[in-house]
Amino acid sequence: MTANAGEYDPYSHAAMSDPWAFYEVLRRNGGPHYLPQYDAWALTCFDDVTRASLAEHALDFTKGQTPGQILLGEPVPVTFMTMNQEAHRRWRNVLASSYTPAAAAGERARLEALTRAVLAPLLARGEMDVYTEFANRVMVLNAGYNLGFPEEDAIWVRERIDDMMHREPGQVGAVSPRNQEGAGQLFGYLGQFVARLRAQPHLALRDTKKLIEAEVDGERLSDQDLVANLFSLLVTGSETTPMAVAGTLYYLARHPAQKQAVLADPKLVVAAFRETLRYDQPTHMLARYARADFELGGQQIKAGQRLLMIYAAANRDESRFERAHEYDLTRYVDPGAVGRDLSFGAGPHFCLGAHLGMLAGTIMVRELLAAVGDYELVESGCRRAYGEFLAGFTKVPIKFVPTKGSAGQ
């Protein structure tokens, strides 16, 4: 596909189908690129995205963080993710202790058991869809566990989120009947869930228990705010990690030498998963709102303008990563040799679940490869998400030698 910087629109069919050519042109032009139709700036260079992420004093997070919220004025739920500075830090700290490196490590045995339980019934078939049947299911059940949902409810909730996120070709924003029905059903369920916990507080578990009991600066979460936080944790906890797991299986299959290296040395799974996050970042972008004037990459950003923080483009910036357009897990064999990427963001709003996501993702890839060994990618069946800010594989079918054993045996 040929691309012209002046043609870039995050809601165009071309960009929602395959934005990579646009990102390359925008990055090659250097500096922020102005989108007059939105009074917004698209940031595709590593340094620009990083500097903007660290300029928290100049950004207003209460305006939202998705492109739909910032560019289209879609509703903004009140959560710690949509708070500024001190309020963000204090409410984030309510959950932070559950997402430290040590806390994530403490979940290893449970995540391994969950991964094997989901994987076991798939092994005898000799084929599976890595995203839908495996990785997505694991992370949905994990998110439900963290919030205290019954397993069957967690799966149903994830289906409603899929309805909300679905986009038809050319669709701008979450405006379809499917989107609206999914949202209505999901928020209806969450409202009933919160009401039940208010009536029986002893039923609240883990993250939900922390949120429902939290008091920050003399304030407690309203029912509406609690629903918003649960929704945000559900989405972030079950969306991007499965895409990266599916992507890792896809890219290893496309690079046979690297696949064989990982099969021979399972320790390389961490490097492969990290390279997938860099090379094909599932959260292609988040959006920000400028509340103060500031300079960025030679351009003057004005208060009231919008910023598209295109992490996926920044992670392929040749000025930051040698051979940035090549998938090469060896760049992460020595993690200190690469330096920081933007797979989990940067600055005070750095992804809360980064350590848990890395752990869960590598466990899933490792357990899958240990169980199936070598595998064949059914490339004709692979599908990518279609949308304005999440991108990655939502179908990656593979074939392998069937086994009656279970993962890890």
Secondary structure as UniProt FT lines:
FT   HELIX           5..7
FT   TURN            10..11
FT   HELIX           13..17
FT   HELIX           20..29
FT   STRAND          33..35
FT   TURN            36..39
FT   STRAND          40..43
FT   HELIX           46..54
FT   HELIX           56..58
FT   HELIX           61..63
FT   HELIX           67..72
FT   HELIX           80..82
FT   HELIX           85..96
FT   HELIX           97..99
FT   HELIX           101..106
FT   HELIX           108..123
FT   TURN            124..126
FT   STRAND          127..129
FT   HELIX           130..135
FT   HELIX           136..147
FT   HELIX           151..165
FT   TURN            169..170
FT   HELIX           177..199
FT   HELIX           201..203
FT   HELIX           206..213
FT   TURN            217..218
FT   HELIX           223..238
FT   HELIX           240..254
FT   HELIX           256..264
FT   HELIX           266..268
FT   HELIX           269..279
FT   STRAND          286..290
FT   STRAND          294..296
FT   TURN            297..298
FT   STRAND          299..301
FT   TURN            303..304
FT   STRAND          306..309
FT   HELIX           311..314
FT   TURN            315..316
FT   TURN            318..320
FT   TURN            322..325
FT   HELIX           329..332
FT   HELIX           335..338
FT   TURN            343..344
FT   HELIX           347..349
FT   TURN            352..353
FT   HELIX           354..372
FT   STRAND          376..377
FT   HELIX           379..381
FT   STRAND          383..384
FT   STRAND          393..395
FT   STRAND          397..399
FT   TURN            407..408
//
